[in-house]
Amino acid sequence: MDIVVCFKQAINESEMGVDKQSGRLLLEGAPTKMSEFDKNAIEEAVKMKELHGGTVTAITVSPVEAKKVIKEALAMGCDRAVHLADQSFVHSDTLVTASLLAAAIRKIGSVDLILFAEGSSDIYSCQVGPSVAQLLDLPQITYANKLTFDGNKLVAERNMEEGLEVVETHLPCVVTVTNEINVPRFPTLMQIMATSKKEILEWNATALGFKPEQVGNQGSPIQILKIDALTVRRKNILVDGGNDSEKAMNLAKALQKEGVIQ
């Protein structure tokens, strides 16, 4: 089985700063890491390889300096990596990112299974995986928390709010997985050292057949104008009363007035 797993160098959301005057997130120069949810996708790809044989190719659209997260994917058990890096890719939206990944998968050739996380841990648009499925004209299953095989069919369980849903499809297909599907492994020192012997292919816009105006800001139909941090303002409503019963009654009235309770 030839598996492709896509991952991302994400902004470390726990260390993002906020501009006190504008309230906007400070993304320039923010620390980066592998998107946490992508680790579950990589773990599932490696587990499938261990059970059924084959290879795992990890693909990322990331800046040139993303070597650390690429080596992390290789240390977790991926056999090789494809790094889609070009200055013209900067500020590409989810559709352009999906187009780049789809082009890379076509260039790789025969692929049985393409895995994504449900979304990235920084932006969490949940659009890239389904977009790749559409561009490659492949069946897709989203939000899978368990994957098994029944003959030549892939069976997935999806934990929906109303209950458990079981769906199946043929290969090749695209699947996005939740963080409930597994517990990502921690690479050993030997596995980390072994990454130096694994292949890392680097493809730019020309190698993928894209012109500068088709990627980045120029080629993206979605433009992010700003990202605001969540602000919480307290109303500081004080509830008074002679005794506990009166305070409780006054609290209930205040909550009704605010529309919290009826």
N, C-alpha and C positions, 0 to 999 in steps of 0.2 A: 504494500500500500504506500503510495506517494502522497504525503501530507504537506500542505502549506499552512503555516500559522503566521498571522500578521500581528505585529505589536507596535508600540509607540513609545518614543521618549517623551514623557509627559512632564509638565511643571509639577514640582512638589507642592501640592496644595496646602500642606501643613506649614510651609515656610513662605507663603506669599505675603507680601506687605500690602498695606492700604494707605493711600494718600489721605491724610486727615482732612484736608480742605475740600477736595473733590469727591472723596469717598470711593475713588476708582482703585481697582487692583493694580499693583505695581508688578508687571510681568517681565519687563526688561531686566535681564540679569538674574532672574529668579532661579534657584536651584532646580535641577531636573533629576528624574529617575525613570525607571521603567514603570509604565502605568500598572498599578496594582492588579487590576482585573486581567490584564494581559498575561500575568503569570499563571492564572488558572487555565487560560487557553493553551499556553505552552505546555503546562503539565499534562493536560489532557492529550495533546498531540503526542508527547513522548510516551505516555502510558499506552496509547494505541499502537505505537510502533513496537513497544516492548511485548505487547500481546499478539500482534498480528504480523510483525516484521515490516520491512520497508524503510523509508527515509522520511525525515522531517526537515523541511526548508523553512527558515524564519525570514520574513520580509518586513522591512520597516521603511517608511518615508520619514526620515529624520535628518537633522543638520549633520554636517560633516563631522562635528565633534561628538557624535553619538556612539563612539567605539565602546564605551563602558557598558551601555545597555545591550549592545550587540553581543559582546562577550558574555554577558550574563545569560542571554538566551542560549548561547552555545554551551555554556557550562551546565545549564539545566537539562541538556540532552539533545538539543537540535544538532543535526549533522552538518549543516552549512547555513550561511546567512546571505541574504541579498539586501544590500544597503542602497536605497534609492535616494541619492543625495545630489542636489544641484541648487545653486543660489537662486535660480528662478522658481524653485518649489516653495520658497518662503511665503507665508501667508496664504497658501492654498486652502480652499474651503473643503468641506467633507466630500463634495462631488468630485473635485479635481483629485483629491487624495485617493478616492476610490478608483478613479480612472487610471491613475498611476499604478496602483496595486493590480488592477485588472490587466493592464498592459504587461506588467512584470510576470504575472501568472501565465499569460498567453506565451510569453517568451520562454518561460521554463518548459512549457509543453504539457506532457501528460501528468495530470494531477487528479487524485481520487477524492480528496477531502480538503476543504479549506476552512480553517477554524479562526474565529475572532472572539474577543471578549464581547460581552453585551454592550459595552461602551468604555470609553477611556475614563480614568479616575480624575482628570482635570476638567475636561469640557463635557463629557458624558452626553454627546448628541445621539448616540446609538444608531447612526445613519450609515457609517462606512461599510459595515458587513453586508447589510441588505442591498446597498448600492452596488457593491461588487457582484453580488448574485444577479442583480438585474443586468449589469453590463456584460456579464459572461453568459447570460441566459441559462442560469442554473437554478434548480430548486433550492429553497432555503428553509432552515428551521431556526427560530430565534429563541433566546432565553432558555436554553436547554440546561437542565441540572443533572441529567444522566444520559449516557450514550452507550448503546450496545448494538451488536450486529445479529440479525436473524437471516442467515444465508447471505445473499448479496444485498440485503436491505439494511439501512441504518435506522435504528429505533431510538427515539428520543423521548424523554419525559420532561414535561414543562410544568412547573409548580405555579398554577394560576390561582388567583384569589378565591375563585369558586371551587377549586379542587385540582386534581392532578389530571393533566392531559397527556396522552401518549400518541405520538405521530410517527410515521415512518416515510422514508423516501429512498430512492435509488441513488447510487453514486454515478458520477461525481455530484457533489452538492456543497453548499455553504452552510455552516452552523455557527451561531453565536452562543456562547456559554455563559452561565452565571458564575459568581464566585462560590456558590454552594456545591458545585460539581466535584470539587476535590480540594486538597490542601497542597499547595505548591511545595516542591522539595527545596531544600537548601543544598546547593552544590558543595561537594567535598573539595578539599584542596587539590586532589589529583584531577578532578573534573575541571576545576578552574585552570589548572596548568595545561590541561589538554586542549584548551581552546586555541592555543597558539598554532596548533597543527590543523585546525579546521578552516575550510575555505570561506572567505568573505568576498562576495562579488559586489562591485560598485557600478551601478548604472545611473547615468545622468539622463537629461531630457532627450538628447540626441539618440542615445542607445534605446530609448523607449519610443522614439518616433514622435516626440512632442516639440512644438515650437514655443518660444518664450511667451507669446501672447495667449497660449492655451493653458498656461499654468500660473500659479501665484495669484496676485491680485487681479491681473488682467483677465485671466481665464476663469475666475471664480464668480458665479452668479450671486453668491451670498457674501455680503460685506459686513464685517463686525465693526460697528461704529464705536462702541464702548462696552466695557464690562464693569459693572458696579458691584461693590461689596454690599452684602445684606446689612442693613442698619436696623436696630431695634430701639424704639423710643418708648419709655415707660410713661404712663399717665399719672403715676403717683397719687392714686385715689386712696384716701385714708378712710377707713370704716370705724366709726365710733359707736358707742352704746353704753348703757349703764351696766348691764351684766352680759354674760356670755350669750344668752338667748337673744337679746336685743342686737348684739353685734352680729350674730349669725343671720338674723332677719335682715338687718341693714346690708350685710354682705350679699345676700341673695337678691335684694332689690337692686343693688349696684350692678351685679352681674346681669340681671334682666335688662337694665337700662342700656348696658353695653352690648346686648344681644348675644352674650355668651350662653345664657340659659333662657328657657321660656317659662 
